[in-house]
Structure formats: C-alpha cells, structure tokens
C-alpha cells in the first residue's frame, strides 16, 4: 500500500474522519490501478451477494401508505412531491446552459446538464408511476433515475480524477442504466438495477474518500449522500412515518432525494462559476 497511497500528516485539521480522508490520497499516476482494484472489489462483492439479492419487487412495494385523493388526483401527495425533482432538474439545466461556454470546465457542465435532465425526467416519470403503480409503469420512474445515478458517477469521476473521458462515455453509462430499468420491469429481475444503483454509489463514495476535489467541495457531496440515505430510510418506513406524521415516508423520500441533487448543483456553483458571474 505504500506505493499506492501517499500519507500526509495533518495536525491542524479538526476531526478524525477529516484527518484520515485528507491523509489518504491516491496519486495521479496510481489512479488507473485504483480503478481496477475498486472495480474488482465491487464485482466480487456483487458476485458474493448475487444469490441473496431480491429478484423481483415485492408486491407490497406497490402498496404505498398514502392513497389519499385530492383535486381528482389519486395518491396525490406521492404524485405532487415529484415537483421537487422537476424544479431542481430544471434549475440545474438552466444553470449548466449558462456556464457551458467555460472551456476548461465545459465537460463538467455538459455532464451536469444531462444529469439534471434525468432528474427532471424522473419527476415526470415518477408522477406517472404513482398515478397507477404497476411494474410496467415503474419503468418510467426507474429509467431516468438509473441514468441519473450513472450521470452522477461520471461527474464525480471527472471531479476526482485526471481522466479525459469524452461525453460519449456518459451516454454509454446512461444506456446501461436504462437497460437495467427495462430488465427490471419487463424481465422481472431487479438485480442488475440494484447493482447499478448501489455499485455507482459505492464507487462514488470511495472516490470521495481518497481523491481531492477539483470542482465540487466535498462537504456538498457528503451532504447530498446523507440526504439520499435519508430518502432510502424514509422509503423503507413508508407506513410507519405516515402513521406518525400524516406524511408518508415515500412522499418525504421524494423531497429528500430532490434536496440531495440540489446540494450537488449548489456545490458545482461554488467552484465552477466565475465569481463575478451570477446568472440563475
């Protein structure tokens, strides 16, 4: 590990976690080996977990806690809470369009545009799904969401490495995400979708831990990951939260996930846009 990691002492940084993450820094010349090791680790992890992963969505998944109708809209709050995705995605796209002319950071803003486009589409797809929850309508929720996971992974790789990846790599990753969503809905096997979702998050987390940022302050990304963890927690306790708060866990999941994406966009603006230029 000595050649793989460069340990740097830090006596002025408060907090053990901060000291450890600052000390662990993969050098540029070792980043290729790091990618191979981490990819192999994630592959072996999911090979081990494959027999234990659920193959299909449980029937209870489509039985959400809050079924209240309002203004003639069934499952009103699960539907309307998707406005958070639509707003954040639209705001992120407009912000990216306003900065795409910055040549040295152009790829990052283009990637952010497409990532936010998937968030915007997730809002509409999830709204459609919650109007009439079925395995088939779930595809329109999961397809843009899986593209969003891959888009975020691409953005974090750009931020934490010196790789010169073309935008075509982003499109390939997004196509893989769409395929996993299609396979989950129409071949009744969600395991590939689970791998895309959690594999990309594991990879991104490890990059945050051992590579320093170029564009995104780490604090914003950690807060984003925290809100996403909160979203998954709310999703798991849909009924329990509903009985305590009269707002269902799934409704709050939508809002927490939208805040997670908002934090990514805010982090981008702090580093990527010129100080004198404030557009949106």
Phi, psi and omega in degrees: 000344183299321179281344186269329181239143173252117182267125181240127180285144178216115182257348184260354184273120180284145174095127182296316182299316180298318180297317182295313183292329177287330181287326182275103183225115178283127179289154182304320184289344181259000188293329177297315177296322178300315180300318180296315182296315182291319178298319178295319178299314181294320178299311180294326178299313182284334171298317178294320184277344187311312181295341184260353180284141177294136181275328182229159172291136175295147179301328180295340181300328183271001180256080186284156187291317187263102181252016184295139176258140178213138182055031179077006182258117177291150180052045194308311188287327175291330178283308189289336180292346176288351175301333177299315177297316183297315181294310183295319179297317179295315179299318179294321177296315180297321179295319179294318178300323181289346184236003187292346180282351179288102195298317184288349180234019189297316182300322181294316180292325176296316178298319178296324177300310182291325176298316179289331174298320178293326177295316177301315179291329176299321178302315180288318181295319179292322177299316178299316180298315185286343173294325179208086186292117174217162176302327181286316179291339178296335178304320184287345172274312187284328184300305178292330180293319179293324174297324178295320177300315181290325176296317178295320177301316179299316180297317182291323176298317177300320184289322190256000180227173175257019180293139178260071183274130175287164182292342178297331177297320177300315182294323177296314179300318180293323177297321175299317178299316179298319179300318180296323178293318177298316182296324179294319185276324189248348172246002175056043177220108186266003187294321179293324177295320178298319180296316179298315183295304187276331176296317179294324180289321177297313179300315181297319180298316180295322177296320179297325184287323192240008174230142180277150184284149170257322187239323187252122173300134185302325184302318181296320181289322177294321177296319178300315179295325177296318178292326177292321176298320176298320179299316179294324178295315178298321179297321182289334182243047183304305184291317182299317179294320181299319181290335180268325189245350188064003167250129185286157176299326182289323175298314180292332175301314180301315183293318180294321179293323177296320177295324178301313179293323177302319180295324176298315180294320178295321177298321179297319183292330182290331183250327192272335183262146179299149184299325184274355186250111178235107189260308189237000000 
